[in-house]
Amino acid sequence: MSRYRPPAPASSPYITRAGYERLSAELQFLWKVKRPEVTRAVAEAAAQGDRSENAEYTYGKKQLREIDRRVRYLSKRLDVLTVVDRIPDDRTRVYFGAWVEYETEAGEAREVRIVGADEFDPAQHWISVDSPLARALLKRQDGDEVRVQLPEGEATVWIVGIRYDAG
């Protein structure tokens, strides 16, 4: 059995202004604050002598690799992202950044916001523009019946409201 895994499908390059600023701030924190701290800790641990049984040294080196991996990812990702901070002219349809209120077949009312793949957050009801629900909702309008192919099977939802927040 090989260890090869096909690359993940490319995610959409869209992001909100706030999401872009969060990723930029994370990159700056990792590069300017966290990495120098960990580098100092690794240097101190290395100065203690035998590195083979030095847990602080081993853990610090692992932490440095994780930081470097995240810095590389963020640097590359921020270069390809497109910030969408404009509210569309046609606010009656669902586009990127929209808050969509919908009703399920069971009569439950739910609201989600369509955001970039790098900023989705289930706790805040933010879904990725690449998710099956978001793809089904895009370009639809208030009152539309939408069929969604979900992992658990097909579902039908009805769009009840669409709104856009500034910024």
C-alpha positions as CSV (number, residue, x, y, z in Angstrom):
1,M,0.0,0.0,0.0
2,S,1.5,3.3,-1.0
3,R,1.5,6.5,1.0
4,Y,0.5,8.6,-2.0
5,R,-2.6,10.7,-1.5
6,P,-4.0,12.7,-4.4
7,P,-3.9,16.4,-3.8
8,A,-7.0,18.0,-2.3
9,P,-9.1,19.9,-4.8
10,A,-8.3,23.5,-5.0
11,S,-10.5,25.7,-2.9
12,S,-12.1,28.9,-4.1
13,P,-9.7,31.9,-3.9
14,Y,-12.3,34.2,-2.4
15,I,-12.2,35.6,1.1
16,T,-13.9,38.4,3.0
17,R,-11.8,41.5,4.1
18,A,-12.1,40.4,7.8
19,G,-10.9,36.9,6.9
20,Y,-8.0,38.2,5.0
21,E,-6.9,40.4,7.8
22,R,-7.2,37.5,10.3
23,L,-4.9,35.4,8.2
24,S,-2.5,38.2,7.7
25,A,-2.4,38.9,11.4
26,E,-1.8,35.2,12.1
27,L,1.1,35.1,9.7
28,Q,2.6,38.2,11.3
29,F,2.2,36.8,14.8
30,L,3.8,33.4,13.8
31,W,6.7,35.1,12.0
32,K,7.5,38.0,14.3
33,V,6.5,36.7,17.7
34,K,6.0,33.0,18.0
35,R,8.9,31.7,15.9
36,P,11.5,33.9,17.6
37,E,10.2,32.7,21.0
38,V,10.4,29.0,20.0
39,T,13.8,29.5,18.4
40,R,15.2,31.0,21.7
41,A,13.7,28.1,23.6
42,V,15.3,25.5,21.3
43,A,18.6,27.3,21.5
44,E,18.5,27.2,25.3
45,A,17.5,23.5,25.3
46,A,20.3,22.7,22.9
47,A,22.8,24.4,25.2
48,Q,21.9,22.0,28.0
49,G,23.9,19.2,26.4
50,D,22.7,15.8,25.2
51,R,19.9,16.4,22.7
52,S,18.9,12.8,22.3
53,E,17.1,12.7,25.6
54,N,16.2,16.4,25.8
55,A,12.4,16.6,25.6
56,E,12.4,20.4,25.4
57,Y,14.7,20.3,22.5
58,T,12.7,17.6,20.7
59,Y,9.4,19.3,21.3
60,G,10.8,22.7,20.3
61,K,12.1,21.4,17.0
62,K,8.7,19.8,16.3
63,Q,7.0,23.1,17.1
64,L,9.3,25.0,14.8
65,R,8.5,22.6,11.9
66,E,4.8,23.2,12.5
67,I,5.2,27.0,12.6
68,D,7.3,26.9,9.5
69,R,4.7,24.7,7.7
70,R,1.9,27.1,8.6
71,V,4.0,30.2,7.6
72,R,4.7,28.6,4.2
73,Y,1.0,27.8,3.7
74,L,-0.2,31.3,4.7
75,S,2.4,33.0,2.6
76,K,1.4,31.1,-0.5
77,R,-2.3,31.3,0.2
78,L,-2.5,35.0,0.9
79,D,-0.8,35.6,-2.5
80,V,-3.6,33.8,-4.4
81,L,-6.6,35.0,-2.4
82,T,-9.1,37.6,-3.8
83,V,-10.7,39.8,-1.2
84,V,-14.4,40.3,-1.9
85,D,-15.5,43.3,0.1
86,R,-18.2,44.8,-2.2
87,I,-21.9,44.2,-1.8
88,P,-23.4,42.9,-5.1
89,D,-25.7,45.2,-7.0
90,D,-28.4,42.6,-7.1
91,R,-29.1,42.0,-3.4
92,T,-32.1,39.7,-4.2
93,R,-29.8,36.8,-5.1
94,V,-27.4,34.8,-3.1
95,Y,-23.7,35.6,-3.7
96,F,-20.5,35.3,-1.8
97,G,-20.7,37.0,1.7
98,A,-24.5,36.7,1.9
99,W,-26.4,35.7,5.0
100,V,-29.1,33.2,3.8
101,E,-32.0,32.3,6.0
102,Y,-33.6,29.0,4.9
103,E,-36.2,26.5,6.1
104,T,-35.6,22.8,6.0
105,E,-38.1,20.0,5.1
106,A,-38.6,19.5,8.9
107,G,-39.7,23.2,9.2
108,E,-36.5,24.3,11.0
109,A,-35.3,27.8,10.3
110,R,-31.6,28.2,9.9
111,E,-29.3,31.0,8.8
112,V,-25.8,30.6,7.3
113,R,-23.2,33.0,5.8
114,I,-21.3,32.0,2.7
115,V,-17.6,32.8,3.2
116,G,-14.3,31.6,1.8
117,A,-12.9,28.1,2.4
118,D,-10.2,29.6,4.7
119,E,-12.6,31.2,7.1
120,F,-15.6,28.9,7.5
121,D,-16.7,28.4,11.1
122,P,-19.7,26.2,12.1
123,A,-19.9,27.9,15.5
124,Q,-20.7,31.2,13.8
125,H,-22.9,29.5,11.1
126,W,-20.3,30.4,8.4
127,I,-20.1,27.8,5.6
128,S,-17.5,27.5,2.8
129,V,-18.5,28.7,-0.6
130,D,-17.2,25.2,-1.8
131,S,-19.7,23.3,0.4
132,P,-22.6,21.5,-1.2
133,L,-25.2,23.7,0.5
134,A,-23.5,27.0,-0.6
135,R,-23.1,25.8,-4.1
136,A,-26.8,25.0,-4.3
137,L,-27.8,28.3,-2.8
138,L,-25.6,30.5,-5.0
139,K,-27.5,32.7,-7.5
140,R,-30.8,31.7,-6.1
141,Q,-33.3,34.2,-4.7
142,D,-35.8,34.6,-1.9
143,G,-38.6,32.1,-2.1
144,D,-36.7,29.5,-4.2
145,E,-36.9,25.8,-3.5
146,V,-33.4,24.4,-3.6
147,R,-32.4,20.8,-3.8
148,V,-29.1,20.0,-2.1
149,Q,-27.0,16.8,-2.4
150,L,-25.6,16.2,1.1
151,P,-23.5,13.3,2.4
152,E,-26.6,11.9,4.1
153,G,-28.7,12.2,0.9
154,E,-30.7,14.7,-1.0
155,A,-32.5,17.5,0.9
156,T,-34.8,20.3,0.0
157,V,-34.6,23.8,1.5
158,W,-36.6,27.0,0.9
159,I,-34.9,30.3,0.9
160,V,-36.7,32.6,3.3
161,G,-34.3,35.7,3.4
162,I,-31.1,37.1,2.0
163,R,-29.1,39.9,3.5
164,Y,-25.6,41.4,3.1
165,D,-23.6,43.1,5.9
166,A,-21.3,46.0,5.0
167,G,-17.6,45.1,5.3
